[in-house]
Amino acid sequence: MAQAFRFALDPNAVQEQALRSHCGAARVAYNWAVGWVEAAWWQRRAEASYGIVETDLTPWRPWSLPTLRKAFNEAKRTDPRFAAWWEENSKEAYNTGLANAAAAFDNYAKSKQGKRKGRALGMPRLKSKRKARLSCRFTTGTIRVETDGRHVTLPRLGTIRVHEPLAKLLSRLQAGTARILSATVRHERGRWFVSFQVEVKRDLARVARPDAAVGIDLGIKTLAVMADSTREIREVSNPRHLDAALKELRRASRTVSRRRGPDRRTGQQPSRRWEKANKARNKVDHRVANLRKDALHKLTSAVSAEYGTVVVENLNVAGMLRNRRLARRIADAGFGEIRRQLTYKTQRNGCRIVAADRWFPSSKTCSGCGVVKAKLPLHIRTYACDACGLVLDRDANAAHNLAALAAAATGSGVAADPDTPRVSKPRGADRKTRTTRPRRTAGTGRAGGTTLPHQQQTEAGDRPQAEPLTLR
């Protein structure tokens, strides 16, 4: 199985400059690829406005990675933007930007054709030097973990010291149970990190209770209420790391606002005092993020190591974040991260994870007799069944209903598994009755809304395009 090992780096001044140069080269290559492909789009649009027939228009430029790499290798030696410095960085830096551009165009095309889930994606945009995340990926060359356990070697960057020991990865490499596939360096939260993608041979860890199932109901007041198949209830309190640090964060933000910061309109550079205050504010944010990450990993590791079946909710976290009253606390709880970690940790332990249907009324259904309430407002925290008289905490009742789904599920429980059963949706208890307003889409009369003809394929490696793309 593929597993990532992430370590913090402690580069010196020369190495940090080289890291920034490689990440900047990846950004430049990405911007060049986006501009090179879109130049043909705009040229064809201009020629079509002149009345030129389609057969005489400028040929399309494909965006497959082999094509982009071949075109960039020809341009980097003659283009004055790259000719003077492109040899200073590894070829992997430029390949990173070109691969990201190819993936961006693929996602845009699939989104236009309705083959990609989620919100509609627009055309790839150029990356700003000021806002772009510094990242670079190495797939070939010297990628090695040194035997002393405190240094790593990367192509063109040399040997860099790590902040923490590499014993966890080094022991697997020396035992022959792991093989490094690639390495990615990234600047995040004020420091540099390296992530190794490793092919690991590992045995399935037997869980403590393989025959037991647990249903997990996530919330804000209590982070997780877990009910297992023996009807035992466990509660995990919400640590609320952001609320605990909010006073300190506001004080640090006020300090930053009183300093002379950067201004893009006038070209004003930030003062030393602003940079110092901003660094102190970021330190508070980074500590909150690290505490949240540590707490969620401990929770998901404990659950995946104990139960053979885990039932979770398929929450619409993006929609929940639109609630301005609860958005901050929902984001601080990390509902989506809990689901993501449970998915891969249960697979690692050979367990089964079941995702309940998004419209499954877990809170409105009585865990004793199965009667579904028509409405259950959020402020009512105790569930009282009118049919059987059951009185139970609302979250505990929902957790019992989720745990009961484990007996009915036959597949793996993952949404993509065709064997996973769909839970019934009682009428009037699961869906909204209010009609939503239709989305307003841009027509061809808007500026930049002209529809382009089909893209032609000029080589076997190019992606097919089933419908016209739209410049926006």
LUMBAMI-816898 format. One record per residue (C-alpha): z, y, x; residue in three letters. Coordinates in steps of 0.001 Angstrom, whole numbers, padded with zeros to 6 digits, always signed. Example, Ala and Ser with C-alpha at 12.3 -4.5 7.8 and 13.67 -1.06 7.14 Angstrom:
2
+007800-004500+012300Ala +007140-001060+013670Ser 
This chain:
472
+000000+000000+000000Met -000554+003611+001057Ala +002560+005676+001698Gln +003167+009157+003056Ala +005695+010042+005755Phe +006442+013757+006032Arg +008225+015439+008926Phe +008987+019033+009895Ala +007489+020348+013130Leu +008945+022623+015800Asp +005830+024022+017528Pro +006035+026583+020309Asn +004201+029909+020152Ala +000945+028544+021613Val +000954+025502+019343Gln +001671+027582+016259Glu -001276+029819+017086Gln -003469+026722+017417Ala -002211+025401+014072Leu -003046+028681+012361Arg -006469+028707+014016Ser -007294+025226+012706His -006130+026065+009173Cys -008102+029319+009292Gly -011183+027400+010399Ala -010801+025103+007383Ala -010647+028149+005093Arg -013718+029725+006698Val -015706+026495+006346Ala -014698+026268+002687Tyr -015808+029843+001994Asn -019096+029258+003819Trp -019821+026133+001723Ala -019036+027921-001546Val -021241+030865-000621Gly -024060+028637+000640Trp -024250+026615-002580Val -023800+029524-004976Glu -026401+031666-003176Ala -029122+029383-004522Ala -027636+029616-008025Trp -027747+033401-008094Trp -031188+033487-006473Gln -032601+031186-009145Arg -031028+033340-011856Arg -032613+036471-010401Ala -036010+034809-010084Glu -035814+033545-013667Ala -035209+037122-014842Ser -038473+038130-013119Tyr -040402+035631-015229Gly -041003+033033-012508Ile -041592+029553-013887Val -038971+026913-013191Glu -041173+024860-010890Thr -041557+027829-008521Asp -037862+028744-008387Leu -035772+028401-005244Thr -034689+024750-004810Pro -031119+023831-005663Trp -028707+023317-002796Arg -026668+020109-003259Pro -022953+020079-002513Trp -022344+016528-001301Ser -020197+016318+001820Leu -022952+014884+004072Pro -025284+017715+003059Thr -022662+020412+003609Leu -021706+018965+006985Arg -025324+018834+008138Lys -026031+022405+007010Ala -022840+023765+008558Phe -023526+022090+011916Asn -026850+023910+012006Glu -025378+027254+010972Ala -022302+027329+013227Lys -024394+027673+016389Arg -026555+030556+015145Thr -024440+032355+012560Asp -022632+035273+014280Pro -019596+034586+012102Arg -018944+031268+013917Phe -020993+031180+017108Ala -018360+032848+019287Ala -015323+030767+018381Trp -016177+027561+016507Trp -015674+025411+019654Glu -011993+026391+019843Glu -011015+024088+016966Asn -011408+020410+016173Ser -014324+019315+014023Lys -011749+017917+011605Glu -010727+021474+010676Ala -014228+022328+009473Tyr -014593+018946+007788Asn -011402+019677+005820Thr -012865+022856+004336Gly -016231+021252+003572Leu -014569+018257+001872Ala -012440+020582-000261Asn -015540+022547-001279Ala -017412+019368-002254Ala -014426+018243-004343Ala -014186+021676-006012Ala -017844+021590-007077Phe -017448+018015-008307Asp -014475+018994-010449Asn -016359+021983-011846Tyr -019374+019858-012778Ala -017234+017156-014385Lys -015299+019768-016322Ser -018530+021292-017669Lys -019766+017838-018673Gln -016501+016900-020402Gly -015728+014113-017932Lys -012550+015687-016576Arg -009283+015923-018448Lys -007227+019085-018567Gly -008181+022706-018906Arg -011718+023863-018253Ala -012423+024736-014638Leu -014529+027630-013481Gly -016770+027973-010472Met -015087+027558-007057Pro -013837+030862-005730Arg -013493+032113-002175Leu -010103+031674-000528Lys -008275+034802+000516Ser -006950+035004+004054Lys -003738+036501+002757Arg -003061+034025-000077Lys -004662+030762+001040Ala -002304+027916+001864Arg -002529+026926+005529Leu -003538+023266+005658Ser -005723+021013+007793Cys -006366+017255+007686Arg -007168+014955+010626Phe -008858+011612+010005Thr -010276+010782+013463Thr -009239+011328+017036Gly -005859+010890+018677Thr -003276+010627+015922Ile -000180+009090+017438Arg +003604+008935+017112Val +005160+008988+020567Glu +007545+006236+021602Thr +010432+008659+022142Asp +010542+009246+018378Gly +010607+013039+018698Arg +006963+013998+019276His +003586+013524+017555Val +000125+013909+019047Thr -002774+015385+017047Leu -006419+016062+018006Pro -006948+019309+019965Arg -003365+020347+019190Leu -001718+018069+021712Gly +001856+016791+021582Thr +004164+018681+019215Ile +007887+018210+018860Arg +009249+017254+015445Val +012433+018645+013953His +013827+015260+012908Glu +013616+011746+014380Pro +010600+009596+013571Leu +012538+006330+013585Ala +011590+005350+010032Lys +007849+005455+010802Leu +008051+004449+014458Leu +009877+001192+013713Ser +007148+000138+011274Arg +004385+001016+013720Leu +005994-000937+016548Gln +006581-003934+014262Ala +002910-003948+013257Gly +003623-003434+009538Thr +002084+000048+009337Ala -001152+001763+010369Arg -001790+005517+010364Ile -004853+006492+008343Leu -004740+010294+008570Ser -002479+013248+009262Ala -002222+016572+007434Thr -000506+019672+008805Val +000633+022328+006350Arg +002606+025534+006463His +005077+025509+003617Glu +008414+027188+002891Arg +008389+029101+006143Gly +007760+026191+008528Arg +005159+023630+009574Trp +005066+020044+008308Phe +002981+017015+009197Val +002288+014276+006652Ser +001043+010884+007800Phe -000884+008765+005337Gln +000073+005257+006365Val -001059+001846+005208Glu +002234-000050+004937Val +002935-003709+004436Lys +006172-003983+002505Arg +007824-006658+000415Asp +008759-006032-003190Leu +012418-005041-003466Ala +014132-007075-006168Arg +015881-004843-008670Val +019487-005386-009667Ala +018733-006102-013357Arg +015132-007336-013680Pro +015526-008361-017337Asp +017077-005070-018465Ala +015143-002140-019912Ala +016163+001504-020015Val +014940+004430-022096Gly +015237+007890-020545Ile +015449+010999-022713Asp +015072+014197-020688Leu +016661+017474-021684Gly +018025+020785-020478Ile +021691+020572-021435Lys +021854+017049-019996Thr +019093+016257-017528Leu +018755+012589-018501Ala +020371+010393-021138Val +019716+006721-020375Met +020215+003868-022837Ala +019586+000309-021670Asp +018843-002843-023654Ser +022578-003591-023918Thr +023019-000217-025712Arg +025015+001218-022820Glu +024713+005000-022516Ile +024653+006905-019242Arg +024337+010642-018825Glu +023116+012594-015818Val +024217+016199-015915Ser +021732+018949-015170Asn +022678+020524-011806Pro +020799+023780-012658Arg +020214+024750-009052His +018226+027858-009947Leu +020896+029203-012307Asp +023500+028724-009584Ala +021427+030734-007099Ala +020089+033318-009559Leu +022685+035965-008726Lys +021996+035680-005015Glu +018241+035647-005635Leu +018378+038831-007701Arg +020403+040579-005025Arg +017897+039548-002355Ala +014983+040694-004548Ser +016564+044119-005007Arg +016883+044418-001254Thr +013203+043603-000799Val +012168+046155-003435Ser +013928+048934-001468Arg +011970+048252+001714Arg +008462+049423+002586Arg +006285+046468+001711Gly +002543+045803+002145Pro -000034+047596+000006Asp -003566+046207-000153Arg -005000+049354-001744Arg -003981+051670+001079Thr -003853+049114+003892Gly -000149+049767+004446Gln +001568+047198+006645Gln +005068+045918+005792Pro +007983+047221+007787Ser +010198+045015+009939Arg +013063+045470+007518Arg +010848+044333+004610Trp +009806+041214+006501Glu +013437+040427+007310Lys +014533+040937+003694Ala +011602+038924+002352Asn +012441+036071+004718Lys +016020+036059+003433Ala +014792+035972-000178Arg +012416+033114+000560Asn +015250+031209+002176Lys +017124+031220-001141Val +014053+029915-002980Asp +013490+027196-000397His +017091+026031-000626Arg +016840+025733-004429Val +013633+023727-004121Ala +015149+021388-001545Asn +018273+020800-003639Leu +016165+020040-006709Arg +013952+017653-004765Lys +016955+015811-003337Asp +018625+015415-006744Ala +015469+014123-008436Leu +014796+011603-005691His +018331+010244-005946Lys +018013+009901-009728Leu +014632+008175-009748Thr +015514+005894-006831Ser +018665+004699-008603Ala +016786+003994-011850Val +013859+002175-010226Ser +016243+000023-008154Ala +018286-001188-011145Glu +016049-001789-014183Tyr +013034-004045-014576Gly +011463-001875-017307Thr +011638+001900-017568Val +010513+003739-020712Val +009777+007458-020352Val +008448+010191-022610Glu +004938+011566-022296Asn +006009+015202-022442Leu +003601+018124-022622Asn +005363+020034-019870Val +002604+022644-019558Ala +002938+023427-023263Gly +006729+023504-023074Met +006553+026101-020311Leu +004895+028530-022741Arg +008247+028887-024487Asn +009527+032077-022892Arg +013119+031303-023832Arg +013250+027889-022154Leu +010508+028060-019521Ala +012803+028831-016589Arg +015230+026008-017351Arg +012447+023507-018060Ile +010786+024330-014747Ala +014139+024060-012962Asp +014766+020594-014454Ala +011495+019153-013122Gly +010434+016904-016026Phe +006971+016274-014622Gly +008318+015411-011162Glu +010693+012832-012647Ile +007790+011106-014394Arg +005664+011172-011233Arg +008376+009724-009006Gln +009294+007001-011481Leu +005639+005947-011701Thr +005186+005139-008030Tyr +008739+003952-007350Lys +008653+001363-010130Thr +005310+000081-008817Gln +006825-000140-005344Arg +009686-002301-006677Asn +007467-004439-008878Gly +008916-002982-012088Cys +007184-001926-015280Arg +006991+001608-016626Ile +006147+002298-020276Val +005052+005747-021446Ala +005809+006463-025106Ala +003165+008189-027165Asp +003417+011969-027040Arg +003907+012142-030812Trp +006448+009324-031000Phe +009429+010754-032994Pro +012188+009458-030735Ser +014719+012091-031828Ser +013887+011934-035553Lys +014018+008142-035861Thr +017292+006390-036623Cys +018037+003844-033902Ser +019989+001762-036413Gly +017689+001349-039420Cys +014423+002984-038320Gly +014288+005728-040964Val +012409+008820-039783Val +013608+012299-040687Lys +010990+014817-041739Ala +012569+017610-039710Lys +015258+017842-037052Leu +015738+021366-035633Pro +016565+021728-031969Leu +019960+023333-032604His +021244+020201-034396Ile +022687+018133-031559Arg +024111+015275-033666Thr +021888+012818-035512Tyr +023209+011763-038936Ala +021192+009144-040815Cys +021152+009580-044595Asp +020168+005932-045152Ala +022623+003895-043072Cys +025179+006577-042232Gly +024755+006339-038466Leu +026200+009349-036633Val +025172+009635-033002Leu +024358+012187-030358Asp +020766+013256-030737Arg +019811+012532-027120Asp +021530+009140-027138Ala +019692+008222-030334Asn +016371+009164-028727Ala +017188+007109-025626Ala +017942+004041-027797His +014585+004406-029542Asn +012780+004672-026228Leu +014528+001585-024884Ala +013439-000337-028002Ala +009789+000333-027100Leu +010105-001921-024045Ala +010264-005028-026247Ala +007049-004084-028077Ala +005045-003153-024976Ala +002893-005862-023411Thr +000961-003908-020772Gly +002135-002010-017746Ser +002888+001026-019861Gly +000683+003341-017845Val -001597+005499-019969Ala -004737+004073-018355Ala -003736+000458-019083Asp -005764-000860-022049Pro -003034-003375-022884Asp -000453-000666-023529Thr +000165-000482-027296Pro -000055+002776-029178Arg +003091+003646-031091Val +002604+004416-034754Ser +002860+007995-035906Lys +004788+008381-039188Pro +003120+010866-041487Arg +004781+014250-041644Gly +007268+013571-038877Ala +005243+013901-035730Asp +002446+016453-035984Arg +002239+020138-036728Lys +000881+021121-040103Thr -000149+024639-039076Arg -003795+024965-038178Thr -004593+026427-034800Thr -007020+029240-034181Arg -010378+028189-032701Pro -011011+029065-029085Arg -013331+031945-028378Arg -016006+030868-025943Thr -018473+033070-024141Ala -022053+032972-025326Gly -025211+033596-023387Thr -025094+037297-024256Gly -022082+037973-022015Arg -022545+039253-018503Ala -022638+036309-016129Gly -023015+033846-019014Gly -026592+032828-018378Thr -027077+029059-018449Thr -028741+027556-015411Leu -031308+024728-015668Pro -030572+021207-014538His -029807+020794-010884Gln -032356+018693-009026Gln -031333+015902-006674Gln -032846+016073-003214Thr -030989+013204-001554Glu -029292+009957-002554Ala -025781+011186-001822Gly -025860+014065-004302Asp -023950+014010-007581Arg -025974+013806-010798Pro -025683+016644-013245Gln -026158+015880-016947Ala -026096+019387-018366Glu -026629+022953-017189Pro -023886+024779-015316Leu -022834+028289-016256Thr -022145+031123-013859Leu -018976+032984-014776Arg 
